[in-house]
């Protein structure tokens, strides 16, 4: 039986949910069944986490800086308090259950915040070192800047590429790193681009959007999602 992959979605100002189809299509292509997760009350999260086999936290708006002990910076973007609260609790529970997790862009940031890390609320105004353009103005499958990946990492074992270019759509980034996360990929300007857990079976965060590349046939990116679905299948078999 195919594993159920819970996918979070943005919440628009009119209350509608928004999720670009690339997320669900990538999961379907890799052999999973995508399930959209709306904003749910806390009392339903335990039941949800028992039923899904893995969690995919997608890109989206900024995270309320109160979750990492900061006041809002003047360049903080739009936040959605209800989504922040749910995702924070949801990621905590998934980590406690040691179920497979992928977070991209905001999903990497939420993973870092949940594990005790912090963010740059605006890399262009808070970081002392110069930064390159991290919010590209081109199509989502364009590779705008290089990333270097640590060969001594599980992420490298999936991608099997040490240096490559990625797409980039963010103005926030991870700063202090939570535990038990390990930085395994950085842009040439030092911005964190990839992290993995040293204590969980399959927990990865990507600053870029590998789902965009996987869906158009990029083999290294497809390997990420194949490994993710394989891990979800193993967890499903174990739970059954």
Buried (B, 14 or more C-beta within 10 A) or exposed (E): EBBBBBBBBBBEEEEEBEBBEBBBBBBBBBBBBBBEBEBBEEEEBEEBBEEBBBBBBBBBBBBBBEBBEBEEBEBBEEBBEEBBBBBBBBBBBBBEBBBBBBBBBBBBBBBBBBBBBBBBBBBEEBBEEEBEEBEBEEEBEEBBBBBBBBEEBBBBEBBEBEEBEBBBBBBBBBBEBBEBBBBBBBBEBEBBBBBBBEEBEBBBBBBBBBBBBBBEEBEBBBBBBBBBBBBBBBBBEEEE
